[in-house]
Amino acid sequence: MHLCVGRSIFGALLAISVATACAGPAGPSQGAGGPTPADQQPRRTKTLTMAVTAHVGALGNLGESTTTGGWASTAELHTAGLVSADVHAHRPVGRLAEKVPSTDDGSVAVQPDGGMRVQYSLRKSVTWHDGAPFTAHDLVFSYRVNSDPGLPNVQTDAIFLISSVEATDDLTFVMTFKQPYFLGGTLGPRLFWPHPRHVLGDAYERYVETKNGDEFLNLPYWTSAYVNTGPFRLTDFSAGDSLTFEAYDGYFLGRPILDILRIKLFSDSNTVFANILAGTLDLNLESTLAPEMGYQLEEIWGGGTVYRVTGGTRMLAPQWRQGIQTEPANFDVRVRTALYQALDREELAAAREGGRREMAGWEILPPTDLLFPAVKDGLRPFSFDPDRAKAILAGVGWTPGPDGTLRNASDGRRFKNILTATAGYEREIAAFADYWRRIGVEVEEIMVPQSQTRNGEYRALYPGYEATSQSEGTGILGKLEGPAGNAANRWAGNRGGYEDPRAQRLVDAFRGSLSEREQVQTIKAISDFIVAELPILIAYGTAWPLAVRKGVKALDDVGGGGGGGAAYGTYTRNAHIWDVD
């Protein structure tokens, strides 16, 4: 996404020890024939250990319900997409594709019927980790899997807009979209995940016959037997602890410099922070350290560099499912307005973002987004005003009882909200809850157990409000579009259950905007809709710290990358050229 600040931290840190192994037969000893020539000395095994805060139950895109914890950003370590991002600017470049499709050369073309045809020309040298050739026929198969309504693909922005796909030959993949789609020629793995037909084809056909999705999803492929097209191939899947990857010699951009890459799984930010200071980690990805921890590292750590990247947008998302929402008053836009104005977003941002009050969310897009001028100050009408919040609530029948808690004029019930958040955000929901308690709302705080972080059903059925984040930039649109997550789609739809045809039309219009002028107009209309309806309460933006220990060459290209929710080009896109001293 966008690089905010990167600055070196001087000093020394205890170096992480790395395993050594012989690359070939040992040379003669010095006593037997003098020193071993440098070009014959055993090569040191280069190992890198990185941190994510996640419970990883499987690889691939099926069932991944969150981009928090850095796990989604690891995708390009093991899985290449059609397109990735350039080194120091977030410009699309070909990855599995030879080049980025374009209207200039006719590989992107709007059809007479209003659809859009996109042709991807594939590289000739790509193989899967088992050595099998990668072809356009694999992508046709991938579309079948990714678009199957019985399988839990949580990222369907592009998939649901595709009307057909075909492989005109082994190296030409053609997609036809139902309408113009602004990301149709820039599909990274998150938007279009490649699956190996030669590995999964038979199992998928059995699923089509039996409709037993569990059998397909429980294949060893998704864990210990995973293969794909990225620079590193899986060698060990230790659920709840770590995943180990080995350099894939046949990677199409050249064998990675690192030999072994280990992803260590942690349950919370504090443990990641302690391991960085102890020198047992080489780097961490976004949302694995709280923003304030980055500032602490800059003050006390002398062992490397801390980069800051613009992350997602923190917000409160109400539960929209009748019967699950515990306080029906939250369906009233006037009540949501009052709750919003009870929050001091500047103070929230300052507390969370190291004093940076300017991170408060006054717009639906971050200031670094090209479309920011179109939405600037859109949310200013909801500035902090607790007296106004109390007056609005009184006007709709909520007045304080003897103990100061709001009670409903019609039935006397207490106004109770339940706030839910994932591990690492205890202080955040405590702050939200405190502001609401000040105006008389009774608030219960619930933390999602680490084991449930990627349980789509559990996450979707939160009872009141969820303190959550949405991917940087226009990822905010995901909170406005359907379908709602449900058992039929394995809870892979909109997590909060929000469905509004007006919002859907606006999102569809934006996704179909191919010119900057159209995008400005449609994003402004979306901003106006959010201001009028408040389907979400935007709090502030995040600036995630990425710490890289001294002696590690990695993440110096953050300016061109993005977090796990990026349409293309994550922070791990160039892991094949990472190195350690």
NORJOGI-V215724 format. One line per field, one symbol per residue. ss: DSSP state (A for helix, B for strand, O for the rest). phi: phi as a letter, one per 40 degrees, with the letter a starting at -180 (. if undefined). psi: psi as a letter, one per 40 degrees, with the letter a starting at -180 (. if undefined). Layout:
# NORJOGI-V215724
ss=???
phi=???
psi=???
This chain:
# NORJOGI-V215724
ss=OBBBBBBBOOOOOOOOOOOOOOOOOOOOOAAAAOOOOAAAOOOOOOBBBBBBOOOOOOOOOBOOOOOAAAAAAAAAAAOOOOBBBOOOOOOBBBOOBOOOOOOOOOOBBBOOOOOBBBBBBBOOOOBOOOOOBOOAAAAAAAAAAAAOOOOOBOOOOOAAABBBBBBBBOOBBBBBBOOOOOOOOOOOOOOOOOOOAAAAAAAAAAAAAAOOAAAAAOOAAAOOOOOOOOOBBBBBBBOOOBBBBBBOOOOOOOOOOOOBBBBBBOOOAAAAAAAAAAOOOOBBOOOOOOAAAAAAAAAAOOOBBBBBBBBBBBBBBBOOOOOOOOOAAAAOAAAAAAAAAOOOAAAAAAAAOOOOAAABOOOOOOOOOOOAAAAOOOOAAAOOOAAAAAAAAAAOOBBBOOOOOBBBOOOOOBOBBBBBBBOOOAAAAAAAAAAAAAOOOBBBBBBBOAAAOOOAAAAAOOOOBBBBBBOOAAAAAAAOOOOBOOOOOOOOOBOOOOOOAAAAAAAAAAAOOOOAAAAAAAAAAAAAAAAAAOOBBBBBBBBBBBBBBOOBBOOOOAAAOBOOOOOOOBOOOOAAAOBBO
phi=.bccabacbchbbdcccbcbaccaccccccccagccddcbcdccccbbbbbbbabccacgbcgcbabcggccccdccbbcbcbbbccbacbcbcbcccacdaccbgcbaccdcgcbbbbbccccbcbcccgcccbccccccdcdccccccbcccbbdcdccccababcacbbbbbbccadbcbcbbcccccaccbccccbdccccccdccgccccccccddcbcbcbabccbbcbabbdgbabbbbdcdcdcchddcccbbbbccbcaccccdcccccgcbcabbcgcbcdcccccdccbcbbibbcbbcbcbcabbccbccgcccbddcccccccccccccccccccccccbggccccdccacbcdccccddcbdgdcddbcdaccccccccccbgbbccdcgccbcccbgcccbbbbbacdhbdcccccdccccccbhccbbbbccddcbdbcdcdcccccbbbcabbddgcddcccbbccccaccbfgccdccgcaadcccccccccccccbcccccccccccdcccccbfcbbcbacbbccbbbcdgbcagcbcccbacccccagccbcbccbcabc
psi=bhhchhiihiaiihihiiiiiheaiiiiiddefiihideeihhhhhhhhihigihheiiaeheheieieeddeededehiidiaiideighiiicdidihiiddeeehhhideeahhhhhhiieehiieeeiihidddddddddddeheeighegedddeehdiiihdadehhhhhidihheedefhadddghhhhdededdddddddddfgddddeeiddecefhiaeaehihehhghecihhiihhdeheeihididhhhhhhieidddddddddeeeidiiaieehidddddddddehfeaihihihaahiihhihehhddhehddeehddddddddeehgddddddddffegdeeigeieiideidedddehededefihgddddddddddeehihadeehhihddeeiihhihhiiiiefdddddddddddddeehhhhhhhhideedfhdddddfidcihhaiiiibeedddeeiaiihiddeffeahdeehhhdddddddddddeheiddddddddddddddddddfeihhciiighhhhhihehgieefddeaiadeidigaeedfeeeiii.
